[in-house]
Amino acid sequence: MQIAFLGLGAMGAPMARNLIRAGYRLTVWNRTPERAAPLVAEGARQAPTPREAAAGCGVIITMLADPDAVRGVAGGPDGLLAGAARGAIWIDASTIGPTAARELAAQAAGYGVRFLDAPVLGSVPQAEAGELVFLVGGDREVLEEVRPVLSAMGRAIHHMGVAGQGAAAKIVSNMLTGAYLELLGEGLGLAERLGLDREQMLELIRQGPFGAPILERKVEILRTGTFRPAHFYLRLMRKDLELALAESQRVGLPVPSARSALGVYRDAEVAGRGDEDFAAVVDFAAAGGRPAGAPADG
């Protein structure tokens, strides 16, 4: 099977590499062409445009930063849809939210292309190890056709429902994760100001009811304060919280904790921390970062 993979960033590159290792023939494209060189050295073919990448491929995978990036790669005379054959399957692994995913599914259908939104749980280490978790929206029969492809990149695949439901599950997950780490920063900051030892408090949190897998993944960089290189950029978590807030407004559900956390992420990005790992929000909040426009306590 010939697969096209578009988007060779921190997540996309190791995902594409695992497809090569699984024996798939791969055509790759990236906005910055130089990033494709390591994969080309491993046997991938590089295409100059998304259209040429998609041509002749039964499966097309996109792993891009945001909805606009996916729209830009999909549409237009050089977009992937212009090159995709009728009946091809487009898997979008980007985090774009359900509204954009449903829009893209409809756009793809107009070209006779079958669409799955399949964002992932996990970060760079899981992408490298082929241990991502896929949250899939779309037709179950289409999913079954590409299950072996997804299994080459992940350890679990969950069918969440119709188009957009995989994207919905992902933004809910990221909303909870983002808010959790921001609140953890508030807690550690308060603990330090009350004279408690930060390291001891962090260990107590790990052992108590507030312990969580995401904390285990981030505990070492929280201890060292080393937030570069990022496994997941703080600016991308800010984007995901914005997607979650937009969807909450669409369905009429207030999410005040997530809204407050978003303000802190925005402030951290303005402070120059957008390209650090999103766990830097813990450090920022502990040092007194506040939602934009919020008055100082007291």
N, C-alpha and C positions, 0 to 999 in steps of 0.2 A: 504493500500500500504506500502511495506517495502522500505525504503530509506536508502542508505548509504551516510554518510557525512564524508569526509576526509579533515582534516585540521581544527583544533580547536583553532586557534589563536584569536586575538582581534576581528576580524570580524566573523570568522567561528563559534565560540562558541555561540554567541547570535543568529546567523542565525539558527543553529541547534536547539537551545532551542525553537525558535518560531515554528519550525516544530513539535516538541514534543507537544507544547501547542495547535497546530492545530489538534492534534489527530493522527499524522502519527507515525508509528512504525519505529524507527531509530536504525541503526547500525552505530557506529562511530569508527574512527581510527585517531590517531595522532602520529606523530613521537616521541613526548615525551608523553608516555602513561598516565602519571599522570594528564595531562590536561583534560582527558576524565572523570575523577572521578565525577565532579559535574553533568554532563549530565547522567552518569550512575545512579546517585542517583535520577534523575528525570525520569528514565525509559528507557534510551537508553541501547543498548547492545554494549559492546566494543569488537572489533575484533583485533587480534594480527598483521594482515597484511592487506594491501590494497586488496589483492586477496580475503581473507576471508570476508572482509567487503562488497565487491561487490557481493559475491555469494548470489543468491536468491533475489536480490534487483532489482526492476523494474526501479528505478531511482538512479543514483549515482551522487553525487555533490562533486566537489573539490573546495576548497578555500585555495590556497597556495601562496607562496611569489613570485615566478618567474617562467619563462619557464622551467628551469632545474628541479625545484622542482616538477612541474607537470609531466614532462617526467619521472622522477624517480619513481613517484607513479604509473604512468600508465603502464610502460613496465616491462619486466622481468618476471621470473617465479612466483614472489609474487606480481606482479602488478595488478591493478584493472581490466585491460583488460583480464588477465588470468582467473579471477574469474567471470567476467560478463557474463550473458546469452545473446545469440543472441536476438536482438530486444530490449535490455535494452537501456535506454536513459542516456547518460552521459552529465551532465551540468557542464561546467567549469566556475566558477565565478571569477577565478583569473584574474589578469591583466598581460597578457602575450604578447600582440601584435598580429596583424593579421597573420603574417608569421607563428608563432608557432601554432596559433589556427588552421590554415588550415592544417598544418602538423599533428596535433593531430586528426583532423577530418578524415583525410585519414587513419591514423593508426587505429582509432576506426572502420572505415568501414571494414577494413580487418578482424575484429573479429565479424562483424555483429552487432556492437554497433552503435547506432545513437548518434550524437554529436551536442551539442549546446554550442557555446561560449556565456556566459552571465555575463560579468563583471558588476559591480554595481557602481552607483553614490551614494555617501553618506559615512559616516564614522561610528564610533562606536555608537554614539547616535541613528543614523538612523537604524543601524542594530538591536540594542536593542529594538527599538520601532516598528520594522517591517515596516519601511518606506523607504526602499531602492528603487532605481530606477534601473531596469534591462535593459541592452542594449544587445539585443539578435541577434546572427548571426546563420543561419542554416535554415533548412526546417520549413516553417510556420506551417505545419500540426503537426510536432513533437512538436513545441512550444505549440500548442493548447492542446496537450496531457498533458503537464506539467504546464500549466498556473495556475491551482489551487495550485500547489506546490510553484511556484514562488510568487504567491499572498499571501501565508502565511508568506513570508519574506519581501515583498515590497509593495509599494503603486502604482507603475506604471511599466509597461512592454512595451518596445519599440522594435518592430522587425525591425532591421536595414538592413537586407538583407541576403545574402548567408553566409556560414561559413566564419568566420574571420571578418565580418563587425561589429559585436558587439565589438570585441576586438579592431578594428580600431577606432570606435567611442570613446571608453574609453581612448585610449592613446592620441587622439586629445584633449579630455576634460582635461585630466591630464596635458598635455603639456601647455594648456592655464592657468590652475590653478596654476601650479608650477611657470610659468614665471610671472604671475600676482603678486604673493606674493613676489617674489624676487624683482620685480620692485617697489613694495610698500615699501620694505625695503630701497631701494635706495632713494626713495622720502622722506621718514621720516628722513633718515640720513642727506640728504641735508637740509631739513627744520630745523633740530636741529642746524646744523652748520651755518645756516643763522639767528639764534637767535629766531626761532619760537618755541612755546610750543608744545611738541610732542602730548600731549593729545588733545589739541585744534585742531591741524592739523589732527589728526586721525578722530576727529569728523567731520571736514569739508570734509574730503575725503569720509566718510560714507554718507554724505548728498549730495554730488556732483555726477557728471557723472561717477566717478571712483568707486563709491560704488557698492558692489556686494554681493550676498548671502554668498560666502565663507568668505568675510570679517566679515559679521555678525556672522558667526559661530566661527570665531577665535578672535573676538575683545576682549573678556574677557581675554584670555590667553596672548594676545599682551599687554594688560594693566598691567597685573600682572607679566609678564615674566615667567610664570609657564608653561614649555613645557613638563613636565612629570607628570603623565603618558601620553604617546602619543596616540592620536586617530589614527594617520597615521604617521609612522616613516619617518623622513627625508631621510633616506637611501633608502626607498622604492620609494619616489618621485624621487630621483636621478635615480633609476633603470627605472622608467617610462619615464623620460626624455630621457634616453639612448635608450629605445625602440622607442620613437618617432623620435629621430635623425636617428636611423638605418632605419626606414621606410621612412623618408624624403630622405635619400640618395638613397634608393632603387628606389624611384619614380622620383628622380632628381629634388627635390624642395628644395632650400636653406631655412633654418629657422634660421636666425642669432640671433634673440632675444631668441629663445629657447636654442640655442647653448651657448649663453652667460650665460643664467640662469643656465644651467647645470654645467658650470664651477664653479659658486658660490656654488651650492649644493655640488659639489665634495670637494671644499675647506672646507665647513662647516663640512662635514663628516670627513675629515682628521683632522679637529680641535676638533674632539671628540663629535660632535653633531648629529651623525647619528641615535641614538636611542631616540632622542627628537622628539616631534611633528614637522611635516614639517614646521609649521608656525615659527619655530625658525629661518628659513632662513631670515625672516624679521628683526629679531634682529641682525643676523650675517651680513647681507648686510648693515644695518643702521650703524653698527660699522666699516664699511670699508672693508668688504669682497669683493674680486674681483675674476673674472674668473682666473683660473690657468694660469700663464704665462703672464697675462696682466700687462702692466706698470702702475705705480702709476699715478694718474691724475696730470697734471701740469708739 
